Amino acid sequence: MKKIKFLALPLLLLVFISSCSSVRVLSDYDQKADFNGYTSYAFYKTGIDKAQISDLDKKRILRAIEAEMGSRGFVKSENPDLLVSIFTKEQERVDVYTNNYGWGGAWGWGYNPWAWGPGFGWGGSTVSASTQGSLYIDLIDNKTNELVWQGKGEGTLQSTSNVAKKEARIKEFVSQILEQYPPNTVALK
């Protein structure tokens, strides 16, 4: 029994830490698109230039996409089947947690006998702020110029000066988003 208690705290801590760093992923696609016909890609510069992030982060995202597309058998091409574009959004998130421990009441008469009397208690609030980021990866059919697949990853962004951590977080976002591609294999899982 002591071993279980000894292992429970580190296990709970690990679950808590991993849940904080997870990426929530959604994807959508055109059901009429033939995803088996796509074998090559290129980056859609016009769309990428509009992404409102630093040029260094764009490079990190594009390198991560290149690695993921390459691992799926895609080749970069001057005449590609797919154009890859990105879009980013970020917003500050503020969470307020209130802790109202104690007991209390209110003056007055009524049906409930516990609803009257003097009230007092104690409590407090905790405020935490974080940056929530979203990365969209769009795959556009080069022949029809229509969006055929879109993946979105949402998660907490840590503002860090550690470049290795930033790069790892970006790779995690891209990897988990592109895990949803192609949609036909995701449906089979």
N, C-alpha and C positions, 0 to 999 in steps of 0.2 A: 504494500500500500504506500509506503514511503517513496518507493521508486516512481510510482505513478504521480504523486504530488511533486516530486523532484523534476520530472519531465514535463509536467503540465504547464508550468510557468514559462519556460523557454519556448514551448510549442505555441502557446497563446501569443507570446511576444512575436514570434516568427509570422504567425497568421496575421496579426495586426500590422506589422511592418509591410508584409507583402500586399495586403489589401490597400494600403495607402499608396503603393507605387503602381497599382494595376492600371491598365489602359482599357477603357470601355470601348468596344468596337461595334460598329454597325456597317452594313454594306447594302447596296441596292444595285440592281442591274436590269438591262433590257432583256426580257425573256426571248426575244426574237433574234438576238445576236448569236452568231456562231463562234463561240469562244475557242473551239478547236482550230479554227482557221487563223488565229492570231499567233504569230511566231516572232515578230520583230517589233521594236519600239524606238521612239525618239522622244526627247523632252520637248514640250510645247512651250517655247521661250516666252511667247506673249502672255500666257497664263501665269507662268512662274514669276515673271517680272512684276506682276501685280501683287504677289504675296507680300504682306507687310511684316517681314522679319528681316533680320540682318543678312547680309550677303554670305557671311560665314555659316549661319544656320541653314541657309538655302543650300549651300554646298554640302553640308553634312546630310541634309535630307536627301538630296539628289544622289550622293554616294551610297546611302543606305538603300534607296530605291534601286539603283544599279545593281547592287549586290543581291537583293532579293529577286529582281527580275532575272538576273543571270542564273541564280540557283533554280529557277523554274524553267530554264531552257530558252529564255528569250535572248535575242541578240539585238544589239544596237544597230540601227540602219539609217542610211540617208533617205531611203524610201520605205518607211515603216508601215506596219499594219495598224499599230496603235500609237497615239500621241499621249504622253503622260504629263499631266498638269497637277499643280498643288495649290491649295488655298489654306490659309491659317486664320484662326481667330483665338483671341485670348481675352479673359475677363477676370477681374479680381473677385474673389469669393470671400465673404465675411460670415463666419458662423458664430453665433452667440449661444452659449450653453448656460442655462440658469439652474442653480442648485437651491431649491427651496426645501430645506429640511426643517422640521419642527411641527408645531401645531398652531392653530389660530382659530378665530371665529369672528363673529360680528354681533353687534348689539341688535336687539329686536325680538319680536315675538313671532312665532310661526308654528307650523305643525311639527317640524323636526326639532326635538329637544336639544340636539347638539349644535344648533345654529345660532345660539346666543351666548354671550359672555365675552370677557375681554380676550383679545387676541395678541399673541406675540410669537416670534420665531426667529430663525436665522437663515441665512442663505447667501448666495453670491452668484456672480456671473463670470464666465470665462469667454474671452473673445479670441478667435484665431482667424488669421487671414492667409489666403493662399491664392495662387494664380492657376486658374483652370485653362488649359489650352486644348484646342481642337486642330487636328491636321486632317485635311481632306485630300485624298489622292483620286484624281479623275483619270479614267482611261477613255480616250476618244477614238472612235473608228476614223482612220485617216481618209478613207475613201468617201464616206458619207458625212464626215465632220460632225457626227452625233455622239453624245455621251453614251457609252455602253455599260460602264461599271463605275461605281463610286464607293470608296471606302472612307470611313470616318473613324478617327481615334480621338477619344477624349480622356484627359487625365490631368493630374496635378503636375505643374512645372516647378521644379526647384530652381530658384535663381542662385546659381553657383558660379564661381569663377574657375572651378575645376573643369577644364575642357574635357578630360576623359569621362567624367560623370555626365556631362552634357551630351557628348557623343553617344554614350551608352544609352541614355534615355531616348534620344532620337532614333537610334537603331531599334530599340524596343517598340516605340510607336509604329515605325514603318513595318517592322516584322509582323506585329500583331494585326495591323490593318491588312497587309497583303496575304496573310494566312487565309483570308476570306475569298481569295481569288485563285482559280476561277470558280464561279458560283456552282457549277455542276458538281464539282468534287466536294464542296462544302455540304451540299444537299445530301450526298451519299454517306456522310459521316454520322 
